[in-house]
Amino acid sequence: MAASTIHAFLKQLDASRTRYSLTSIREGAVMVHVVLPGERWEMEFFEDRGPEVEVFRSDGTIGGVEKVEELLRYAAE
C-alpha cells in the first residue's frame, strides 16, 4: 500500500475533525487509533499490502471501581 493512502485517510479524518493518534507497534506498519463515543478503531497501514482494521464497540455498560478491580485481576492472570 502506498504511503499516500494513509495520507489520504488522515486528510479525511482531519476534514471531518475526527481526532486520532499515530503509533507503531509492528515493524513496517503505522497504526492509526481513532476514538469515537462508544467505539475505537485500530488501523495498521503497511507499505507492501492493504491495511488491517479492528473495530471495538461498547455495549454501553458503565462500570465503577468494581470494574477497575476486575480488569486488574484479568491483567494479572
TORPA-4810 file (N, C-alpha, C, O; in nm, 3 decimals):
<nodes>
NODE_1_0.085_-0.117_0.000_0.000_0.000_0.000_0.089_0.123_0.000_0.185_0.131_0.077_M
NODE_2_0.059_0.215_-0.084_0.140_0.337_-0.096_0.121_0.426_0.026_0.014_0.430_0.087_A
NODE_3_0.227_0.498_0.059_0.220_0.591_0.173_0.111_0.694_0.153_0.053_0.742_0.251_A
NODE_4_0.082_0.730_0.028_-0.021_0.831_0.003_-0.159_0.785_0.050_-0.245_0.869_0.078_S
NODE_5_-0.181_0.654_0.059_-0.311_0.604_0.105_-0.335_0.642_0.250_-0.444_0.688_0.284_T
NODE_6_-0.236_0.625_0.335_-0.252_0.665_0.474_-0.267_0.816_0.484_-0.342_0.867_0.567_I
NODE_7_-0.194_0.889_0.398_-0.207_1.034_0.399_-0.348_1.077_0.358_-0.404_1.169_0.418_H
NODE_8_-0.403_1.013_0.259_-0.540_1.046_0.216_-0.639_1.016_0.328_-0.733_1.093_0.351_A
NODE_9_-0.619_0.903_0.397_-0.707_0.867_0.508_-0.698_0.971_0.619_-0.800_1.013_0.673_F
NODE_10_-0.576_1.012_0.653_-0.558_1.112_0.759_-0.618_1.246_0.719_-0.673_1.316_0.804_L
NODE_11_-0.610_1.282_0.592_-0.673_1.406_0.545_-0.824_1.400_0.562_-0.886_1.500_0.598_K
NODE_12_-0.883_1.283_0.537_-1.028_1.268_0.556_-1.065_1.281_0.704_-1.165_1.343_0.738_Q
NODE_13_-0.983_1.222_0.790_-1.008_1.237_0.935_-0.998_1.383_0.975_-1.082_1.434_1.049_L
NODE_14_-0.894_1.451_0.926_-0.877_1.593_0.958_-0.996_1.675_0.908_-1.046_1.762_0.979_D
NODE_15_-1.041_1.646_0.787_-1.152_1.721_0.729_-1.280_1.704_0.809_-1.362_1.795_0.818_A
NODE_16_-1.297_1.586_0.868_-1.417_1.561_0.949_-1.396_1.596_1.096_-1.483_1.572_1.180_S
NODE_17_-1.279_1.653_1.126_-1.242_1.691_1.263_-1.248_1.573_1.359_-1.286_1.588_1.475_R
NODE_18_-1.210_1.457_1.309_-1.203_1.336_1.390_-1.063_1.326_1.449_-0.963_1.327_1.376_T
NODE_19_-1.056_1.317_1.579_-0.926_1.309_1.646_-0.869_1.168_1.631_-0.941_1.068_1.630_R
NODE_20_-0.737_1.163_1.619_-0.669_1.035_1.605_-0.528_1.048_1.661_-0.479_1.158_1.684_Y
NODE_21_-0.465_0.934_1.681_-0.324_0.933_1.719_-0.253_0.828_1.634_-0.315_0.733_1.585_S
NODE_22_-0.124_0.846_1.619_-0.042_0.755_1.539_0.060_0.688_1.629_0.115_0.750_1.720_L
NODE_23_0.085_0.562_1.603_0.189_0.488_1.673_0.237_0.376_1.582_0.183_0.356_1.473_T
NODE_24_0.337_0.305_1.625_0.385_0.189_1.552_0.418_0.080_1.652_0.500_0.100_1.741_S
NODE_25_0.354_-0.036_1.637_0.382_-0.148_1.727_0.436_-0.268_1.651_0.485_-0.364_1.711_I
NODE_26_0.428_-0.263_1.518_0.487_-0.369_1.436_0.579_-0.306_1.333_0.549_-0.200_1.278_R
NODE_27_0.689_-0.372_1.307_0.785_-0.320_1.211_0.719_-0.300_1.074_0.651_-0.389_1.023_E
NODE_28_0.741_-0.184_1.017_0.689_-0.155_0.884_0.544_-0.111_0.880_0.487_-0.097_0.772_G
NODE_29_0.483_-0.090_0.997_0.341_-0.053_1.000_0.323_0.075_1.080_0.394_0.101_1.178_A
NODE_30_0.226_0.154_1.037_0.184_0.273_1.113_0.041_0.246_1.160_-0.046_0.213_1.080_V
NODE_31_0.019_0.261_1.290_-0.115_0.238_1.344_-0.184_0.372_1.367_-0.127_0.465_1.424_M
NODE_32_-0.308_0.378_1.322_-0.394_0.494_1.345_-0.499_0.452_1.447_-0.574_0.357_1.425_V
NODE_33_-0.505_0.523_1.560_-0.607_0.500_1.663_-0.711_0.610_1.649_-0.678_0.729_1.650_H
NODE_34_-0.837_0.570_1.635_-0.947_0.665_1.630_-1.042_0.629_1.744_-1.082_0.513_1.758_V
NODE_35_-1.077_0.727_1.825_-1.169_0.704_1.936_-1.291_0.791_1.916_-1.282_0.914_1.908_V
NODE_36_-1.406_0.725_1.909_-1.535_0.792_1.896_-1.620_0.752_2.016_-1.585_0.655_2.084_L
NODE_37_-1.728_0.821_2.045_-1.813_0.779_2.158_-1.860_0.635_2.141_-1.928_0.602_2.044_P
NODE_38_-1.822_0.549_2.234_-1.864_0.410_2.232_-1.792_0.322_2.132_-1.833_0.208_2.111_G
NODE_39_-1.687_0.372_2.071_-1.621_0.295_1.964_-1.475_0.335_1.954_-1.438_0.450_1.976_E
NODE_40_-1.391_0.236_1.919_-1.249_0.261_1.897_-1.205_0.183_1.775_-1.243_0.067_1.757_R
NODE_41_-1.125_0.247_1.691_-1.071_0.181_1.571_-0.920_0.170_1.585_-0.854_0.262_1.632_W
NODE_42_-0.867_0.056_1.544_-0.723_0.038_1.530_-0.698_-0.002_1.385_-0.747_-0.105_1.339_E
NODE_43_-0.623_0.080_1.315_-0.593_0.053_1.174_-0.443_0.055_1.153_-0.377_0.154_1.184_M
NODE_44_-0.390_-0.054_1.102_-0.247_-0.058_1.072_-0.229_-0.052_0.921_-0.287_-0.131_0.847_E
NODE_45_-0.149_0.044_0.878_-0.120_0.063_0.736_0.021_0.013_0.707_0.116_0.046_0.779_F
NODE_46_0.034_-0.067_0.603_0.160_-0.124_0.560_0.197_-0.071_0.422_0.109_-0.040_0.342_F
NODE_47_0.324_-0.062_0.396_0.368_-0.015_0.265_0.346_-0.119_0.156_0.320_-0.084_0.041_E
NODE_48_0.355_-0.247_0.191_0.354_-0.354_0.091_0.224_-0.433_0.081_0.216_-0.530_0.006_D
NODE_49_0.122_-0.392_0.156_-0.009_-0.461_0.148_-0.117_-0.370_0.205_-0.090_-0.260_0.251_R
NODE_50_-0.239_-0.418_0.200_-0.352_-0.339_0.246_-0.354_-0.324_0.396_-0.280_-0.392_0.467_G
NODE_51_-0.439_-0.236_0.445_-0.447_-0.212_0.589_-0.517_-0.327_0.662_-0.593_-0.403_0.603_P
NODE_52_-0.489_-0.336_0.791_-0.561_-0.426_0.880_-0.642_-0.339_0.975_-0.590_-0.245_1.034_E
NODE_53_-0.770_-0.372_0.990_-0.861_-0.287_1.067_-0.933_-0.370_1.172_-0.986_-0.477_1.143_V
NODE_54_-0.935_-0.318_1.296_-1.016_-0.376_1.403_-1.105_-0.265_1.459_-1.060_-0.152_1.478_E
NODE_55_-1.230_-0.298_1.486_-1.325_-0.204_1.544_-1.374_-0.263_1.676_-1.417_-0.379_1.681_V
NODE_56_-1.367_-0.184_1.782_-1.412_-0.225_1.914_-1.530_-0.137_1.952_-1.519_-0.014_1.953_F
NODE_57_-1.644_-0.200_1.984_-1.765_-0.125_2.019_-1.807_-0.156_2.162_-1.799_-0.270_2.208_R
NODE_58_-1.852_-0.054_2.229_-1.902_-0.067_2.365_-2.048_-0.111_2.363_-2.122_-0.077_2.271_S
NODE_59_-2.087_-0.186_2.465_-2.228_-0.220_2.477_-2.304_-0.116_2.560_-2.422_-0.131_2.588_D
NODE_60_-2.232_-0.009_2.598_-2.295_0.100_2.672_-2.291_0.084_2.823_-2.334_0.174_2.896_G
NODE_61_-2.241_-0.030_2.871_-2.233_-0.052_3.014_-2.120_0.031_3.074_-2.008_0.030_3.024_T
NODE_62_-2.151_0.103_3.181_-2.052_0.184_3.251_-2.023_0.117_3.385_-2.114_0.092_3.464_I
NODE_63_-1.895_0.087_3.410_-1.856_0.024_3.535_-1.798_0.126_3.631_-1.774_0.241_3.595_G
NODE_64_-1.776_0.081_3.752_-1.716_0.165_3.856_-1.590_0.100_3.907_-1.518_0.033_3.833_G
NODE_65_-1.564_0.120_4.035_-1.441_0.068_4.095_-1.435_-0.085_4.085_-1.327_-0.142_4.071_V
NODE_66_-1.550_-0.150_4.091_-1.552_-0.296_4.078_-1.501_-0.341_3.942_-1.436_-0.445_3.931_E
NODE_67_-1.529_-0.263_3.838_-1.481_-0.297_3.704_-1.330_-0.278_3.695_-1.261_-0.357_3.632_K
NODE_68_-1.279_-0.172_3.759_-1.134_-0.150_3.761_-1.066_-0.269_3.828_-0.966_-0.321_3.776_V
NODE_69_-1.118_-0.314_3.941_-1.062_-0.428_4.012_-1.067_-0.554_3.926_-0.972_-0.632_3.922_E
NODE_70_-1.179_-0.576_3.858_-1.194_-0.692_3.769_-1.089_-0.688_3.658_-1.026_-0.789_3.629_E
NODE_71_-1.071_-0.573_3.597_-0.975_-0.561_3.488_-0.831_-0.583_3.537_-0.750_-0.644_3.467_L
NODE_72_-0.800_-0.533_3.655_-0.665_-0.555_3.711_-0.641_-0.703_3.741_-0.531_-0.753_3.718_L
NODE_73_-0.744_-0.772_3.792_-0.729_-0.917_3.815_-0.708_-0.989_3.682_-0.623_-1.078_3.672_R
NODE_74_-0.784_-0.951_3.582_-0.770_-1.012_3.449_-0.630_-0.990_3.392_-0.571_-1.083_3.336_Y
NODE_75_-0.578_-0.868_3.406_-0.445_-0.838_3.352_-0.336_-0.915_3.425_-0.232_-0.944_3.366_A
NODE_76_-0.359_-0.949_3.552_-0.258_-1.019_3.630_-0.254_-1.168_3.601_-0.158_-1.235_3.640_A
NODE_77_-0.354_-1.220_3.534_-0.359_-1.367_3.505_-0.253_-1.407_3.407_-0.244_-1.525_3.371_E
</nodes>
